[in-house]
Amino acid sequence: MPRFWWVNHRQTVRQEIEGQYLWSPKTKSDGNRNPFYDNMRRATPGDLVLSYADQLIKDVGRVTEFAFTAPKPSEFGATGANWANIGWLLPVYWVPLKPPVRPKALIETIGPLLPSRYSPIDPISGAGYQSVYLTEIPEGVLNAVVTMSAVDRERLARGGANQLRFEVVSELLDDAVERRIATSLDIDDTVRNSLIQARRGQGMFRQNVEIIEPACRLTGITNPSLLIASHIKPWRLCQTAEERLDGMNGFMLTPDADHLFDRGFISFEHNGQVLVSPRVDGHDLRRLGFEQLALERFGFAEAPAVWHTGALAAQKLSYMAYHRDQIFIS
């Protein structure tokens, strides 16, 4: 079942509606968790979102993809100057409400339905809370708003995603990092070539991974022609050359397993226990040929209580902790 959300984004409403997304930092400026930023990771494709700014709801959106790590959009300009430069990007397909809806005019209807905690507006006055970004609301609130206006429901339900897909943004971020490496005067040419090759799982990085993990951790396949050297902490997010070339920061995986791991649909505990995202479709896993993952995802009787692939080397643990916290879709 879909969830329903409300976003207060007066500062960035134009950029986010035009760009068909939402973007937030990962934490507050003091480094502490923020429930409204955490909600970016809870939102699931198919969820619906109300866009609130300047006392009006002008658009309703459908989440088209899980949130993923991305740089702060350049079109924000000076807005959010104190926000971190890396945050969560959530692709959303926005459709306008015609005419826009003023929540204050509906407060007697929606006020009693608003959540007692993390409400986006005051349930009595209808005034918006500036400190709230993305927050969950009951379906009744969304229905009350949408019925007061006209919206192209077919377009909302079937409209395509924008260009800010995971693969596209990741490629752009990789490109930017590669340009910095290619033009850096502080990197030796041999290291520079190794770092650029590592982006595609080649060269020194692949050699380093193969020594430690010669087989796909999920399928057991050992034929090098069928395997990809995959970073645990993504190449684009590594902070040093050592991280980008470290064999402990990688697995040899088949292409499908690599995609599942890179996108955060699977991860591993330190003891090798396989983690499967509760928000990935088990039938899709079966269609990809990952019967074991599908069995564990659905909890069928024939599935083992816990599936282990073997304990991870101690030097991998910090990389895996990063993957579970920043990449895995829990």
Secondary structure, DSSP 8 states (H G I E B T S, - for coil): ---EEEEE-TTTHHHHHHHTEEEEESS-TTS---HHHHHHHH--TT-EEEEEETTEEEEEEEE-S--EEEE--GGGTTTTTTS-SEEEEEEEEEEEEEEEE-GGGGHHHHGGGS-SSS-SB-TTT--B-TT--EEE--HHHHHHHHTTSB--HHHHHH----S--HHHHHHHHHHHHHHHHHH-SSS-HHHHHHHHHHHTT-HHHHHHHHHH--S-TTT----GGG-EEEESS-GGG--SHHHHH-GGGEEEE-HHHHHHHHHTSEEE-TT-BEEE-TTS-HHHHHHTT-HHHHHHHHT-TTS-SS-B-----GGGHHHHHHIIIII---
